[in-house]
Structure formats: C-alpha cells, structure tokens
Amino acid sequence: MKIYVAARFTDKEMVQDVYRKLTQAGHNITADWTKHKNVKPYDEHPVQAGEYATEDMSGVMASDVFILFTSAEPGSGVSAELGGAIACNTLTGKPRIYVVGPYAHTNAFFFHPAVYARVDRFDEIIAELK
C-alpha cells in the first residue's frame, strides 16, 4: 500500500522508525517529509516552504492510507494534511485515515466520518495492514 504519515516536525525521528516498519512490511511511503530542512519562519523561506507543502500534499493525495500521529500541541501542517486527506477520502473513498496516540480524541476532525479509526498505538495499524 501507499502510505503517508503525518506528525509534528519535532517527531521526525519517530516517524523515520515508522517508515522503516512500514517499508519492511512491503508498503511504500508517498512523501518523506523527514528529509526536509526546518524552514521556519516560513516567510523567510517562501519558495522552499511552498515546495515542501506541494510535495507533502501530493503525498497525501497519492496515499491509500493516511496515518496521523497526535501530540499535545497540534501542528498547523499536520492539520492541513488531515484536511487534505479528509477531502480526498470524501471525493474518492481514499485514503483510509488513522489517527494515533493519546490525543486521538482531542480534535473534532478526528471524529469526521472519513476517519477510519482512532487507535492508541501504531502497532495496531501495522497489524491491520498485513
């Protein structure tokens, strides 16, 4: 399956570990944002920020599965990616959307009908995708 993983930029090492588990299970990552440089403040790096945003949203739209890792402080990029995934799901029926972590019940959009499941741990998803 083609998979996009959304999380806070500060969680990129954890996401790289998730990528390893997914690729070992035979899945493909649609866009690897963990290779991006930190371009904050965005207004000082508008071209690079725009390229990253385009690449990431293309990855969301190309995915069969969208996995969002929650955090205590939701990120604006993660929220935009979720919005893109919900819109794509509403129009096309994919991606299948998972929301993961201890904060999976803290946002109204995590309860949108397009969200397939809210789970506590990533391991629950990897087991289901096999």
C-alpha positions in Angstrom: 0.0 0.0 0.0 1.0 3.6 -0.5 1.1 5.4 2.9 1.5 9.0 4.1 2.5 9.6 7.7 1.7 13.0 9.3 3.2 14.2 12.6 4.9 17.2 14.1 8.3 18.0 12.6 9.8 17.5 16.0 8.7 13.9 15.9 10.6 13.1 12.7 12.9 10.5 14.3 9.9 8.5 15.5 8.4 8.8 12.0 11.6 7.5 10.4 11.2 4.4 12.6 7.6 4.1 11.5 8.8 4.4 7.9 11.3 1.5 8.5 8.5 -0.7 9.9 6.1 0.1 7.0 8.7 -0.5 4.3 9.8 -3.7 5.9 6.2 -4.8 5.8 6.2 -4.1 2.0 4.5 -0.7 2.0 5.6 2.5 0.1 5.9 6.0 1.6 4.3 8.5 -0.7 6.4 11.5 0.5 9.2 11.6 3.1 9.0 14.9 4.8 11.5 13.8 7.4 14.2 14.7 4.9 13.1 18.4 4.8 15.1 21.1 6.4 13.4 23.3 9.0 12.3 26.4 7.1 10.7 28.3 9.9 10.0 31.2 9.8 8.2 30.3 6.6 8.1 33.9 5.3 11.9 33.9 5.2 11.9 30.7 3.1 8.8 31.1 1.0 10.0 29.1 -2.1 11.2 26.1 0.0 8.1 26.2 2.2 5.9 26.2 -0.9 7.8 23.3 -2.4 7.5 21.2 0.8 3.8 22.0 1.1 3.2 20.9 -2.5 5.3 17.7 -2.1 3.6 16.7 1.1 0.0 17.4 -0.1 0.8 15.4 -3.3 1.9 12.6 -1.0 -1.4 12.8 1.0 -3.4 12.7 -2.2 -1.5 9.7 -3.6 -1.9 7.6 -0.5 -4.0 4.6 0.1 -3.5 5.0 3.9 -3.0 8.2 5.9 -1.6 7.9 9.4 -1.6 11.0 11.7 0.3 10.9 15.0 -1.2 13.2 17.6 0.6 15.4 20.0 -0.2 17.7 22.9 0.3 20.7 20.7 -1.3 20.1 17.3 0.7 21.4 14.3 -0.6 23.5 11.6 1.0 21.4 8.9 -0.5 18.2 10.4 -3.9 19.8 10.5 -3.7 20.9 6.8 -2.6 17.4 5.8 -5.5 15.9 7.7 -7.8 18.3 5.9 -6.4 17.2 2.6 -6.8 13.5 3.5 -10.4 14.1 4.6 -11.2 15.9 1.4 -9.7 13.2 -0.8 -11.5 10.5 1.1 -14.8 12.3 0.7 -14.3 12.7 -3.0 -12.6 9.3 -3.9 -13.0 7.0 -0.9 -9.3 7.0 -0.1 -7.1 7.3 1.8 -8.1 5.2 4.8 -7.4 7.6 7.7 -6.0 6.6 11.0 -5.4 8.9 14.0 -2.9 7.5 16.5 -1.9 8.4 20.0 -3.0 9.6 23.4 -4.6 12.8 21.9 -6.7 11.0 19.3 -9.8 12.3 21.0 -8.9 16.0 21.2 -10.0 17.4 17.8 -13.5 17.4 16.3 -11.9 16.5 12.9 -10.6 13.2 14.4 -14.2 12.2 14.5 -15.1 13.1 10.9 -16.8 10.2 9.2 -13.9 9.9 6.8 -11.6 8.9 9.7 -11.5 5.1 9.7 -10.1 4.6 13.2 -8.6 6.3 16.2 -6.1 4.0 17.9 -3.7 4.2 20.9 -0.6 2.6 19.2 0.9 2.4 15.8 1.3 -1.4 16.2 -2.5 -1.7 15.9 -2.3 -0.3 12.4 0.6 -2.3 11.2 -1.1 -5.5 12.3 -4.3 -4.5 10.5 -2.5 -3.6 7.3 -0.9 -7.1 7.0 
